[in-house]
Amino acid sequence: MKGKILITDSLFIFAEHEKLLLDAGYEVERLDKPNATEDELREAVKGKVGYILGGIEKVTDKVIEEANDLQAIVFTGADAKAFIPGFDLATKKNIAIANAPGANREAVSEYTIALLLGMVRNIFELGRTGKTSFRTSSSLNSLTVGIVGMGNVGSLVAEILKALGTKEILYTSQSRKLEIEERLGLKFVSNEELFKESDIVTLHASKEAGVGFVGASELATMRDGAILINCGFTGGIETEALYKELSSGRLRAAQDDPIDERFNALPLYNWFCSNAHTAYNTHEANKKASDMAVVSLLNLLSIGKDTYKMN
């Protein structure tokens, strides 16, 4: 046996993937919890050479300190640093870290468009979930959509919006995407211009953008009645500023995660949220993430290299 591999949660890494690990000479140990505690993880990582992070637990410095045999961690999503606060310490201990970027690209893009259209066409308010019977809405061919973050998800959202006949698509990103601009007719603008000129803003930045990177100043520049969609990371929008704008009725928003009880009392016309993160969760996305994670872990353990290695 080459060593033991820890896998957390049960959503990712199917029986077929476990077989790949077993056939490669590793023993698999599962911690079937989506949000293991620090103490549980400290115990679980002992004696493990590999760790597939399939839940939403936080891998802290204290966890890394116990991982004396650990050679590699692979996260089954795209924002590994948000779940591995001990990233720097792991790097110092020569523990390789990889993730699975793009695995849930289609799933999150689909859900973003579903929320966007649901808000534009007032589906939540006009259906059984609401109490309103009649309200005239706009169509995408009369609206400008701003996309914050033109990565795997943002670029597919742009393609779908273009196919749906959106009037204009603006975007901001860490770097310009000239090929996408030319192919889809997008316009690269500043953050200030995007929030000011968009009828709808959809967020797809990584957590490196910072908690609350959309704050009171950005919200204040948005047009009256504008819609904010967040299928990115929870906390990207400053909570108090968002509540103030939504409760006044000036802005509308939908998010792939709840915030706090105050928001539950807001009208569906102004606010809709998922009961918990669900945008990423399709069978196809979970399978793809599991495929990528297992391949990456085997690569890191055997040759120390992988396309998705982050450190």
Secondary structure as GFF3:
##gff-version 3
##sequence-region A 1 311
A	DSSP	beta_strand	3	8	.	.	.	ID=ss1
A	DSSP	alpha_helix	15	23	.	.	.	ID=ss2
A	DSSP	beta_strand	26	31	.	.	.	ID=ss3
A	DSSP	alpha_helix	38	44	.	.	.	ID=ss4
A	DSSP	beta_strand	48	53	.	.	.	ID=ss5
A	DSSP	alpha_helix	61	66	.	.	.	ID=ss6
A	DSSP	beta_strand	72	75	.	.	.	ID=ss7
A	DSSP	alpha_helix	80	83	.	.	.	ID=ss8
A	DSSP	alpha_helix	87	92	.	.	.	ID=ss9
A	DSSP	beta_strand	96	98	.	.	.	ID=ss10
A	DSSP	alpha_helix	105	120	.	.	.	ID=ss11
A	DSSP	alpha_helix	123	126	.	.	.	ID=ss12
A	DSSP	three_ten_helix	140	142	.	.	.	ID=ss13
A	DSSP	beta_strand	144	148	.	.	.	ID=ss14
A	DSSP	alpha_helix	152	163	.	.	.	ID=ss15
A	DSSP	beta_strand	168	172	.	.	.	ID=ss16
A	DSSP	alpha_helix	178	184	.	.	.	ID=ss17
A	DSSP	beta_strand	187	188	.	.	.	ID=ss18
A	DSSP	alpha_helix	191	197	.	.	.	ID=ss19
A	DSSP	beta_strand	200	203	.	.	.	ID=ss20
A	DSSP	three_ten_helix	207	209	.	.	.	ID=ss21
A	DSSP	alpha_helix	216	221	.	.	.	ID=ss22
A	DSSP	beta_strand	227	230	.	.	.	ID=ss23
A	DSSP	alpha_helix	239	248	.	.	.	ID=ss24
A	DSSP	beta_strand	252	255	.	.	.	ID=ss25
A	DSSP	alpha_helix	261	264	.	.	.	ID=ss26
A	DSSP	beta_strand	271	273	.	.	.	ID=ss27
A	DSSP	alpha_helix	283	302	.	.	.	ID=ss28
###
